[in-house]
Amino acid sequence: MFDLGWSGEGLAGQGGLAEDAPPAFLKVEPAGADARWCDGMAILSGDYTMIRASGLLAQLGRREALLLADLGCLMAEGMVAELLERFDVDRSEEAALAVVTNKTATLMWGSCAVGDLQGCRDDACIDAMLDFGRHFGIGYQLLDDLLDLTATAEQLGKPVGNDIR
C-alpha cells in the first residue's frame, strides 16, 4: 500500500521536483542537488518518478490509471499556464482560477477519486468525490496563497513571500 500511495503523490507532484529533493537512489543532499546538477537532474528525477508512479498506478486498475493520467495532463497544463502568465498583471480572475484548479486542486481531486474508485465504483459517489476534491484543492491553494502573504515563516514552517515573488 505504501508504494501505491507514494505513486499517486509521485505522479501528482513530479512537476515540482526542481524545488524538492531528488529520489533517494541519487544519494545527494537535497540542498546540493540544484547546485550540483542544475535543472537537468531535477528533470531526470521527475521522469524517473513519473515512470515508477505510472507502473504502480497501473496496479490499481485501468479506470484509476486513466483518470490519473487525465488529471496529470491537467496539472501539466496548469503549470504551463502559470509559467506563461507569470508577471502578467492583467491576468483575469478566471485564468488565475484555472491555474489553481488545474495545478493544485487536481491533486486533491485525484486522491479523492482513486480512493472512491477502489471502494465503491459508483459513478455518483465518484463524481461527488471529484467535486469535493476539486473544491477542497481550490480552497487549500487560496489559503496557502493568503498565508504566503500574511503569515510569518515561523508560523508556516517555510519561507513566506515566494509565491508573490
C-alpha positions as CSV (number, residue, x, y, z in Angstrom):
1,M,0.0,0.0,0.0
2,F,2.9,2.4,0.7
3,D,4.1,2.1,-2.9
4,L,0.7,2.9,-4.3
5,G,0.3,5.9,-2.0
6,W,3.7,7.1,-3.0
7,S,2.9,6.6,-6.7
8,G,0.0,8.9,-6.5
9,E,2.0,11.6,-4.7
10,G,4.9,11.0,-7.0
11,L,2.8,11.2,-10.2
12,A,0.9,14.3,-9.0
13,G,3.9,16.1,-7.5
14,Q,6.6,15.2,-10.1
15,G,6.4,18.6,-11.7
16,G,7.8,20.3,-8.6
17,L,11.0,18.3,-8.3
18,A,13.1,21.2,-9.3
19,E,12.4,22.6,-5.9
20,D,12.4,19.4,-3.9
21,A,14.8,16.7,-3.1
22,P,15.6,14.1,-5.7
23,P,14.7,10.4,-5.2
24,A,16.7,8.6,-2.5
25,F,18.6,6.5,-5.1
26,L,20.5,9.6,-6.2
27,K,22.2,9.7,-2.7
28,V,22.8,13.5,-2.7
29,E,22.0,16.2,-0.1
30,P,18.7,17.9,-1.1
31,A,20.2,21.4,-0.8
32,G,23.1,20.4,-3.1
33,A,21.2,18.8,-5.9
34,D,20.4,22.1,-7.8
35,A,23.9,23.4,-7.2
36,R,25.5,20.2,-8.4
37,W,23.3,19.3,-11.4
38,C,21.1,22.3,-12.1
39,D,17.7,21.5,-13.6
40,G,18.9,18.5,-15.6
41,M,18.9,16.2,-12.6
42,A,15.6,17.5,-11.4
43,I,14.1,16.8,-14.8
44,L,15.5,13.2,-14.9
45,S,14.4,12.7,-11.3
46,G,10.9,13.8,-12.4
47,D,11.0,11.4,-15.3
48,Y,12.0,8.5,-13.1
49,T,9.3,9.4,-10.6
50,M,6.7,9.6,-13.3
51,I,7.7,6.2,-14.9
52,R,7.8,4.5,-11.5
53,A,4.5,6.0,-10.4
54,S,2.8,5.1,-13.7
55,G,3.7,1.4,-13.2
56,L,2.5,1.4,-9.6
57,L,-0.8,3.1,-10.5
58,A,-1.5,0.6,-13.3
59,Q,-1.8,-2.0,-10.5
60,L,-4.8,-0.1,-9.2
61,G,-6.8,-0.7,-12.3
62,R,-7.4,0.6,-15.8
63,R,-10.1,3.2,-14.8
64,E,-7.9,4.6,-12.0
65,A,-4.8,4.8,-14.2
66,L,-6.7,6.6,-16.9
67,L,-8.3,9.0,-14.5
68,L,-4.9,9.9,-13.0
69,A,-3.4,10.2,-16.5
70,D,-6.1,12.7,-17.4
71,L,-5.5,14.6,-14.1
72,G,-1.8,14.6,-14.7
73,C,-2.3,16.3,-18.0
74,L,-4.5,18.9,-16.3
75,M,-1.7,19.5,-13.8
76,A,0.8,20.0,-16.5
77,E,-1.5,22.4,-18.3
78,G,-1.9,24.4,-15.1
79,M,1.9,24.5,-14.6
80,V,2.5,25.6,-18.2
81,A,-0.3,28.3,-17.9
82,E,1.3,29.5,-14.7
83,L,4.7,29.9,-16.4
84,L,3.2,31.6,-19.4
85,E,1.2,34.0,-17.3
86,R,4.0,34.9,-14.9
87,F,4.3,38.6,-14.3
88,D,1.0,39.3,-16.3
89,V,-0.7,41.9,-14.0
90,D,-3.7,41.9,-16.4
91,R,-4.4,38.2,-16.0
92,S,-8.1,37.6,-15.4
93,E,-9.6,36.1,-12.3
94,E,-10.8,33.2,-14.5
95,A,-7.3,32.5,-15.8
96,A,-5.8,32.6,-12.3
97,L,-8.6,30.2,-11.0
98,A,-8.0,27.8,-13.9
99,V,-4.3,27.6,-12.9
100,V,-5.2,26.9,-9.3
101,T,-7.8,24.4,-10.4
102,N,-5.6,22.5,-12.8
103,K,-2.3,22.8,-10.9
104,T,-3.3,22.3,-7.3
105,A,-6.9,21.1,-7.0
106,T,-6.2,18.3,-9.3
107,L,-4.0,16.6,-6.7
108,M,-6.9,16.6,-4.2
109,W,-9.3,15.7,-6.9
110,G,-7.4,12.6,-8.0
111,S,-6.7,11.5,-4.4
112,C,-10.4,11.6,-3.6
113,A,-11.5,9.8,-6.8
114,V,-8.9,7.0,-6.6
115,G,-9.9,6.1,-3.1
116,D,-13.6,6.1,-4.1
117,L,-12.9,4.0,-7.2
118,Q,-11.2,1.4,-5.1
119,G,-14.0,1.4,-2.6
120,C,-17.4,1.6,-4.3
121,R,-17.2,2.1,-8.1
122,D,-20.5,4.0,-8.0
123,D,-20.4,6.8,-10.6
124,A,-22.5,9.2,-8.4
125,C,-20.1,8.7,-5.5
126,I,-17.1,9.2,-7.8
127,D,-18.5,12.4,-9.2
128,A,-19.2,13.7,-5.7
129,M,-15.7,12.9,-4.6
130,L,-14.2,14.5,-7.7
131,D,-16.3,17.6,-6.9
132,F,-15.3,17.6,-3.3
133,G,-11.6,17.2,-4.1
134,R,-11.7,20.0,-6.6
135,H,-13.3,22.4,-4.2
136,F,-11.1,21.4,-1.4
137,G,-8.0,21.8,-3.5
138,I,-9.0,25.3,-4.7
139,G,-9.7,26.3,-1.1
140,Y,-6.4,24.8,0.0
141,Q,-4.4,26.8,-2.6
142,L,-6.2,30.0,-1.9
143,L,-5.5,29.7,1.8
144,D,-1.9,28.8,1.1
145,D,-1.5,31.9,-1.1
146,L,-3.1,34.1,1.5
147,L,-0.9,32.7,4.2
148,D,2.1,33.3,2.0
149,L,1.3,37.0,2.2
150,T,0.1,37.3,5.8
151,A,1.9,34.7,7.9
152,T,5.4,34.5,9.2
153,A,8.0,31.9,8.3
154,E,7.8,30.6,11.9
155,Q,4.1,30.2,11.7
156,L,4.2,28.3,8.4
157,G,7.4,26.4,8.9
158,K,8.6,27.5,5.4
159,P,9.8,30.7,3.8
160,V,7.0,33.2,3.0
161,G,6.6,35.5,0.1
162,N,7.8,33.1,-2.5
163,D,4.5,32.9,-4.4
164,I,4.3,36.7,-4.9
165,R,8.0,36.8,-6.0
